[in-house]
Amino acid sequence: MLENKGKIAFSIELNDWIDKLLSIPGLNLIDLSVSILIQSCLLPHYEHKDPADNSGY
């Protein structure tokens, strides 16, 4: 979210970062069911679009 707003910049592309992360021995991704994906869309509404915007700074 902060990167999309231009507040921070990353030195590595997201896909490259995920590839490096997944190369860590013993680290695995799990599949998300349709039910979990739907429930994630039904989470309570946050007052701020980005939780970092609520930091008081």
C-alpha positions in Angstrom: 0.0 0.0 0.0 2.7 2.5 0.9 4.6 1.6 -2.3 1.5 2.3 -4.4 1.3 5.7 -2.8 5.0 6.4 -3.5 5.8 6.7 0.2 8.4 3.9 0.0 10.3 2.1 -2.7 11.6 -1.5 -2.8 15.0 -2.5 -4.2 13.6 -5.8 -5.5 10.5 -6.7 -7.5 7.8 -8.5 -5.6 8.0 -11.7 -7.8 11.8 -11.9 -7.1 11.2 -11.3 -3.4 8.6 -14.1 -3.3 10.9 -16.4 -5.3 13.7 -15.8 -2.8 11.4 -16.3 0.1 10.1 -19.6 -1.3 13.7 -20.9 -1.7 14.1 -21.0 2.1 14.2 -24.7 3.1 11.1 -25.7 5.0 9.1 -22.7 4.0 5.9 -23.6 2.1 2.9 -21.8 0.8 -0.5 -23.2 1.5 -3.5 -23.1 -0.8 -6.4 -20.9 0.3 -9.9 -22.3 -0.1 -12.6 -20.4 -1.8 -14.3 -20.1 1.6 -11.3 -18.4 3.1 -11.0 -16.0 0.2 -14.7 -15.0 0.6 -14.3 -14.6 4.3 -11.3 -12.3 3.8 -13.5 -10.0 1.8 -16.1 -9.9 4.6 -13.7 -8.7 7.3 -14.7 -5.6 9.2 -14.2 -2.3 7.5 -11.1 -0.3 8.6 -11.4 3.5 9.0 -8.1 3.9 7.2 -7.2 2.5 3.8 -3.7 1.7 5.0 -3.1 0.7 8.7 0.2 2.6 8.5 -1.8 5.8 8.0 -3.1 5.4 11.5 0.3 5.6 13.1 0.0 9.2 14.3 3.1 10.3 12.3 
